[in-house]
Amino acid sequence: MTKYIIITGGVVSSIGKGITSASIGRILRSYGLKVGAIKIDPYLNWDSGTLNPYQHGEVFVTHDGMESDLDLGHYERFLDVELPGVSNITTGKVYQSVIDKERKGEFLGACVQIIPHITDEIKSLIRKTAEINDYDIILIELGGTVGDIESQPFLEALRQLRNEEGHDNVMFVHVTFIPYLNAAGEFKTKPTQHSTKELRSTGINPDMIVCRSQDPIDDALKRKIAHFCDVDPTAVVNAPDASSIYEVPLTLDKENVGKFIAERIKLDVDVESADLDQWKSIVKSLQKQDPVVTIAIIGKYVELEDSYISIREALLHAAAKIGVKLNLEYISSDVDNLDENELKELDGILIPGGFGERGVEGKLDAVEYAIQNNVPIFGICLGMHSMVIQFARRNSMDNANSTEFDLDTMYPVIDLMEKQKEIKQMGGTMRLGSYDCKLIKNTKAHNLYKQDLVKERHRHRYELNNDFREELQNKGLIISGTSPDDFLVEMVELEDHPWFVGCQFHPEFKSRPNNAHPLFVSFMDAAYNFSKNK
Ligand code: GLN
């Protein structure tokens, strides 16, 4: 039977509910439990695929092809699992499913209402997710902040879930923020009291309160919060700002979070057996201060670091693996000219994925710079497209381009995939999720993966145009990975360059702190070597 831990947020958004949920999951996993996670996003979009990264950060792609919230990435990295796409529930999905049923006449003439029809649908989606992998525990993180109009049906459904599944099988964790007022010289608990009151007005009493704060809070303050918010004093825990998100499971473990949860929902585990040793050593490697390797992500969504969150994490995992400190810079490609002085500081360049023409010429300039200066360069999806386009341009295919940006180019080296040509609808229609990629022997790709066939996640409509495949190869572009039927080019590289690798897929989604992705490790290694010889 699956038990549920529901995580709500209060006071302000962006306090790290996702990391808190993932960290609780990590602790429970260390007891040998099978842990899954659900993210509820109360917005009306069906999925996050149509959202600009500036809205909610990166679009994470699950192995089964769901375009989902970035918190699923945190869960996958902390729990070291692959979550099914149904783990992301949105208002859009809930309402669409209920309306579809209504159109089919499934409600037999009933007036369809938020309670019970929408709330029943929410519970049914949650239970379906629980069944898929037979989880012992599912963490359910409710996005947004308690009090938001759009999250009300979800709170009601979650309240009902506790009644139906039983008090011993469902618990609520409320994550709040404790501000420090400089003028008063003290931490303030009132916003937490208010948000807990707001939560209680929905019929939900939190069992545990995780207090986020800039600096640690003391026990007297925790007792005060326990008193005013009606929770057990041992259930008020503090998660002050950490230098790395990977420290949070260790912080929560010290606060005895696992022990409290195990007692509260009667888990049949030995809390003393928790094994967080491997996690501790990861945190230790991440604390390494030298040697420093400077990598830049050169893309167009650089003003919001969350836009490239899985890439950042994958680079961190790789740096920890080879024992260097990552100095990560974000450089906008949406400029007339990249700053050469800035580029000279770099040991490696990463061109990420993206959509639309803005900032593409800057990416091409970055590719040119990397080729001319032998700087290791890694292109992901649109990054690989940029590599192919620039390679074509410097090999006498003037103005070569992708038809995503120029329909009339003489050299459409990147073109819409055949299957995409008939598609009109935007949402969920790209080539999405895990596909096999065959690696060609004696290439960098094959050497670093050390496998003939790999599975990687995709999210794209455009692809290297087979009409130009031979010409590009004749001019020196190495095709190092293809779909198993040879039809789609999945990886490219250059021979006479220290590290020039592009991939059509998104390897960043599969990197784990305990299992850094081979492509990122090899790239980081090349960047480290470059830094030593500078
Ligand atoms: N815009 C490109 C495509 O659709 C690249 C997508 C991406 O980088 N994820 O193919």
Residues whose N, C-alpha, C, O or C-beta is under 5 A from the ligand:
A	BS01	LIG	G353 G354 F355 G356 I380 C381 L382 R459 H460 R461 Y462
